[in-house]
Amino acid sequence: MSSTPNVKFNTLDQPEFVQTLRKNVGDYFKENNISRYANLNMKVKTAFMICLYFIPLFMMIFGVIDSFWPAMLMWILMSLGMSGIGLAVMHDANHGAYSKNKRVNQFFGFLVNFLGAYHINWKIQHNVLHHSFTNVEGFDEDFENPVMRLSPAKPHKKAYKFQAFYAPFIYGLLTLNWLFSKDFLQVIDYNKKNLLAGQGLTLRKAIWQVAFNKVWYIVLTLVIPMIVVDIPWYQTLMGFLLMQFISGLILALIFQPAHVIEETAFFTPDENGSVENNWAIHQLKTTANFANKSRWFSWYVGGLNFQIEHHLFPNICHIHYKKISKIVEQTAKEFNIPYYQHKTFYHALKSHFTLLHQLGTGAYDRKLANS
């Protein structure tokens, strides 16, 4: 059986930076007598996102909606609620950052199952692999896409030439992939890597849980609306697929410009499994912020446009990221460590798709060869 994946970070690389950063951020909460967890604004947001998803669903289930266009509007609203829950509610909860009460975190973290995913897999892929080994080839599963080249370490193929153009369509399939394929494949892979054991699960139990959750999710969000909404079944299916596509696209376009852009670095461990920086500096080299001055954008995406702060302090609720971002940026500058950020979401997307084009056409490789 394979061992749990691991990468050795360089603990001798400016350890004083990590100490200073943690102290500075810790002092902010102490001096202002503020909890690191959710506040009233976060709780209001939680209620809003949950309502945005479930009220349209219940309106269809209980027969309030009985024609095509109102039904399509409900599916679109659900897609926004689905994305909002994923970005701004269950994300914090599954990091243990929503509340100091573990049961509260578990409750809101389980909401990812109402989005068609499996909460245990999500925690392993995101919390364990992505956060621990950001932009590290062979470890960060966010790079794994069979029809796209998202890392320069992945071999270049002519088939990737137009990936910058078809990427949005692939991104839109994100949640459908979770629903029908990825979760099943992941539990098998995570079992081989001893990662399921770390969650107190056997392969058999995990597969049973995945299958059970998928069945009730499909019954609740697709089968029942097909039966009760007074429109042809295929129109309900269209709405369901539309919801999945919009939500998948939103989720991908928030996460990808935080790591896969022109400025961020990509790493491949050496023969000893080591990388050159300590963990915190590695996060700053592989992560970027965007649109930090856009209040409502930041509100909707769960502060994940402050991705640097999220990666450095995943146990702090995102409602505090804007405040501590100034501390993180200033501390990084004091130690001459990069702090990447784009002024707008548009500029972040532009950088992401520019890199996709360079990786797809081989221009990135040629640039490296000539540097």
NORCOR-V744627 format. One record per residue. N is the residue number from 1. RES is the residue in three letters. SS is DSSP state (@ for helix, = for strand, . for the rest). PHI is phi in whole degrees, -180 to 180 (999 if undefined). D_LAST is the distance of its C-alpha to the last C-alpha in whole Angstrom. Layout:
{{N/RES/SS/PHI/D_LAST} {N/RES/SS/PHI/D_LAST}}
This chain:
{{1/MET/./999/41} {2/SER/./-68/38} {3/SER/./-90/37} {4/THR/./-61/36} {5/PRO/./-63/32} {6/ASN/./-155/31} {7/VAL/./-132/27} {8/LYS/=/-95/27} {9/PHE/./-90/26} {10/ASN/./-83/26} {11/THR/./-70/29} {12/LEU/./-89/28} {13/ASP/./-84/25} {14/GLN/./46/27} {15/PRO/@/-61/30} {16/GLU/@/-66/32} {17/PHE/@/-63/30} {18/VAL/@/-62/31} {19/GLN/@/-63/34} {20/THR/@/-66/34} {21/LEU/@/-62/33} {22/ARG/@/-63/36} {23/LYS/@/-67/38} {24/ASN/@/-62/37} {25/VAL/@/-70/38} {26/GLY/@/-61/41} {27/ASP/@/-63/42} {28/TYR/@/-59/42} {29/PHE/@/-71/44} {30/LYS/@/-69/47} {31/GLU/@/-65/47} {32/ASN/./-98/48} {33/ASN/./52/50} {34/ILE/./-114/47} {35/SER/./-76/47} {36/ARG/./-76/44} {37/TYR/./-97/45} {38/ALA/./-64/46} {39/ASN/./-110/48} {40/LEU/@/-60/51} {41/ASN/@/-60/48} {42/MET/@/-67/46} {43/LYS/@/-68/50} {44/VAL/@/-65/50} {45/LYS/@/-61/47} {46/THR/@/-57/48} {47/ALA/@/-62/51} {48/PHE/@/-64/50} {49/MET/@/-64/47} {50/ILE/@/-65/50} {51/CYS/@/-65/52} {52/LEU/@/-61/50} {53/TYR/@/-89/49} {54/PHE/@/-86/53} {55/ILE/@/-63/55} {56/PRO/@/-60/54} {57/LEU/@/-62/54} {58/PHE/@/-69/58} {59/MET/@/-64/59} {60/MET/@/-75/58} {61/ILE/@/-62/60} {62/PHE/./-94/63} {63/GLY/./80/63} {64/VAL/./-70/63} {65/ILE/./-101/60} {66/ASP/./-141/62} {67/SER/./-145/60} {68/PHE/@/-62/57} {69/TRP/@/-66/55} {70/PRO/@/-60/56} {71/ALA/@/-66/55} {72/MET/@/-63/51} {73/LEU/@/-63/51} {74/MET/@/-62/52} {75/TRP/@/-66/49} {76/ILE/@/-67/47} {77/LEU/@/-62/48} {78/MET/@/-63/48} {79/SER/@/-64/44} {80/LEU/@/-70/43} {81/GLY/@/-68/45} {82/MET/@/-60/44} {83/SER/@/-66/40} {84/GLY/@/-63/42} {85/ILE/@/-65/43} {86/GLY/@/-65/40} {87/LEU/@/-84/38} {88/ALA/@/-113/40} {89/VAL/./-125/43} {90/MET/@/-67/43} {91/HIS/@/-62/39} {92/ASP/@/-63/40} {93/ALA/@/-63/43} {94/ASN/@/-73/41} {95/HIS/./-91/39} {96/GLY/./74/43} {97/ALA/./-102/42} {98/TYR/./-75/45} {99/SER/./-147/48} {100/LYS/./-76/49} {101/ASN/./-87/51} {102/LYS/@/-61/50} {103/ARG/@/-67/52} {104/VAL/@/-65/51} {105/ASN/@/-62/47} {106/GLN/@/-64/48} {107/PHE/@/-61/50} {108/PHE/@/-74/48} {109/GLY/@/-66/45} {110/PHE/@/-68/47} {111/LEU/@/-58/47} {112/VAL/@/-61/44} {113/ASN/@/-69/46} {114/PHE/@/-78/48} {115/LEU/@/-103/44} {116/GLY/./96/45} {117/ALA/./-104/42} {118/TYR/./-116/43} {119/HIS/@/-61/43} {120/ILE/@/-68/42} {121/ASN/@/-60/40} {122/TRP/@/-60/38} {123/LYS/@/-66/38} {124/ILE/@/-69/37} {125/GLN/@/-64/34} {126/HIS/@/-85/33} {127/ASN/@/-72/35} {128/VAL/@/-82/34} {129/LEU/@/-86/31} {130/HIS/@/-66/29} {131/HIS/@/-71/30} {132/SER/@/-76/29} {133/PHE/./-126/26} {134/THR/./-56/24} {135/ASN/./60/21} {136/VAL/=/-101/22} {137/GLU/./-60/21} {138/GLY/./88/25} {139/PHE/./-126/27} {140/ASP/./-82/26} {141/GLU/@/-73/28} {142/ASP/@/-63/27} {143/PHE/@/-82/24} {144/GLU/./-80/27} {145/ASN/./-144/28} {146/PRO/./-67/29} {147/VAL/./-115/28} {148/MET/./-139/25} {149/ARG/./-110/21} {150/LEU/./-106/21} {151/SER/./-140/18} {152/PRO/./-66/15} {153/ALA/./-76/17} {154/LYS/./-78/19} {155/PRO/./-56/19} {156/HIS/./-80/18} {157/LYS/./-134/22} {158/LYS/@/-61/23} {159/ALA/@/-65/25} {160/TYR/@/-87/23} {161/LYS/./-53/22} {162/PHE/./-106/25} {163/GLN/@/-64/24} {164/ALA/@/-65/24} {165/PHE/@/-91/27} {166/TYR/@/-94/29} {167/ALA/@/-54/28} {168/PRO/@/-59/31} {169/PHE/@/-71/33} {170/ILE/@/-68/32} {171/TYR/@/-61/32} {172/GLY/./-65/35} {173/LEU/./-92/36} {174/LEU/@/-55/35} {175/THR/@/-73/39} {176/LEU/@/-65/40} {177/ASN/@/-64/38} {178/TRP/@/-54/39} {179/LEU/@/-64/43} {180/PHE/@/-105/43} {181/SER/@/-138/41} {182/LYS/@/-58/38} {183/ASP/@/-62/40} {184/PHE/@/-66/42} {185/LEU/@/-67/39} {186/GLN/@/-67/38} {187/VAL/@/-64/41} {188/ILE/@/-67/41} {189/ASP/@/-67/38} {190/TYR/@/-68/38} {191/ASN/@/-65/42} {192/LYS/@/-64/40} {193/LYS/./-93/37} {194/ASN/./65/41} {195/LEU/./-83/39} {196/LEU/./-68/43} {197/ALA/@/-59/45} {198/GLY/@/-66/43} {199/GLN/@/-100/44} {200/GLY/./73/48} {201/LEU/./-124/48} {202/THR/./-95/49} {203/LEU/@/-61/47} {204/ARG/@/-61/50} {205/LYS/@/-65/51} {206/ALA/@/-64/47} {207/ILE/@/-63/48} {208/TRP/@/-62/51} {209/GLN/@/-64/50} {210/VAL/@/-60/47} {211/ALA/@/-61/50} {212/PHE/@/-62/52} {213/ASN/@/-65/50} {214/LYS/@/-66/49} {215/VAL/@/-63/52} {216/TRP/@/-69/54} {217/TYR/@/-65/51} {218/ILE/@/-65/51} {219/VAL/@/-62/55} {220/LEU/@/-68/55} {221/THR/@/-97/52} {222/LEU/@/-127/53} {223/VAL/@/-65/56} {224/ILE/@/-62/58} {225/PRO/@/-59/57} {226/MET/@/-59/58} {227/ILE/@/-79/61} {228/VAL/@/-95/62} {229/VAL/./-76/60} {230/ASP/./-82/63} {231/ILE/./-138/60} {232/PRO/./-55/59} {233/TRP/@/-58/57} {234/TYR/@/-70/54} {235/GLN/@/-72/54} {236/THR/@/-65/54} {237/LEU/@/-62/51} {238/MET/@/-58/49} {239/GLY/@/-65/49} {240/PHE/@/-61/48} {241/LEU/@/-67/45} {242/LEU/@/-63/44} {243/MET/@/-58/44} {244/GLN/@/-63/42} {245/PHE/@/-66/39} {246/ILE/@/-62/39} {247/SER/@/-64/39} {248/GLY/@/-60/36} {249/LEU/@/-65/34} {250/ILE/@/-61/35} {251/LEU/@/-61/34} {252/ALA/@/-66/31} {253/LEU/@/-75/30} {254/ILE/@/-89/30} {255/PHE/@/-81/29} {256/GLN/@/-64/25} {257/PRO/@/-69/24} {258/ALA/@/-90/25} {259/HIS/./-136/22} {260/VAL/./-102/20} {261/ILE/./-138/18} {262/GLU/./-61/15} {263/GLU/./-79/15} {264/THR/./-72/16} {265/ALA/./-98/15} {266/PHE/./-125/16} {267/PHE/=/-128/17} {268/THR/./-124/19} {269/PRO/./-61/21} {270/ASP/./-77/21} {271/GLU/./-63/24} {272/ASN/./-96/26} {273/GLY/./78/26} {274/SER/=/-107/24} {275/VAL/./-122/21} {276/GLU/./-78/20} {277/ASN/./-111/22} {278/ASN/./-74/25} {279/TRP/@/-60/26} {280/ALA/@/-67/27} {281/ILE/@/-67/23} {282/HIS/@/-59/22} {283/GLN/@/-62/24} {284/LEU/@/-69/23} {285/LYS/@/-80/19} {286/THR/@/-114/20} {287/THR/./-135/23} {288/ALA/=/-142/23} {289/ASN/=/-98/26} {290/PHE/=/-160/27} {291/ALA/./50/31} {292/ASN/./-72/32} {293/LYS/./-94/35} {294/SER/./-88/36} {295/ARG/@/-62/39} {296/TRP/@/-74/40} {297/PHE/@/-62/37} {298/SER/@/-61/37} {299/TRP/@/-61/40} {300/TYR/@/-70/40} {301/VAL/./-88/37} {302/GLY/./66/38} {303/GLY/./67/36} {304/LEU/./-79/33} {305/ASN/./-79/31} {306/PHE/./-98/31} {307/GLN/@/-67/29} {308/ILE/@/-61/27} {309/GLU/@/-63/31} {310/HIS/@/-63/32} {311/HIS/@/-71/30} {312/LEU/@/-78/31} {313/PHE/./-134/34} {314/PRO/./-67/35} {315/ASN/./-90/39} {316/ILE/./-106/39} {317/CYS/./-60/41} {318/HIS/@/-63/38} {319/ILE/@/-63/41} {320/HIS/@/-101/40} {321/TYR/@/-61/36} {322/LYS/@/-59/36} {323/LYS/@/-68/38} {324/ILE/@/-78/36} {325/SER/@/-61/33} {326/LYS/@/-66/33} {327/ILE/@/-68/34} {328/VAL/@/-64/31} {329/GLU/@/-62/29} {330/GLN/@/-65/30} {331/THR/@/-66/30} {332/ALA/@/-62/26} {333/LYS/@/-64/26} {334/GLU/@/-62/28} {335/PHE/./-102/26} {336/ASN/./57/23} {337/ILE/./-111/22} {338/PRO/./-63/20} {339/TYR/./-133/23} {340/TYR/=/-82/21} {341/GLN/=/-159/24} {342/HIS/=/-111/24} {343/LYS/./-64/27} {344/THR/./-129/29} {345/PHE/@/-65/29} {346/TYR/@/-59/28} {347/HIS/@/-66/25} {348/ALA/@/-67/24} {349/LEU/@/-64/25} {350/LYS/@/-59/23} {351/SER/@/-65/20} {352/HIS/@/-63/21} {353/PHE/@/-73/22} {354/THR/@/-65/18} {355/LEU/@/-65/17} {356/LEU/@/-57/19} {357/HIS/@/-65/19} {358/GLN/@/-66/15} {359/LEU/@/-69/16} {360/GLY/@/-74/19} {361/THR/@/-91/18} {362/GLY/./92/15} {363/ALA/@/-63/12} {364/TYR/@/-63/11} {365/ASP/@/-66/10} {366/ARG/@/-66/9} {367/LYS/@/-65/6} {368/LEU/@/-65/5} {369/ALA/@/-66/6} {370/ASN/@/-92/4} {371/SER/./-86/0}}
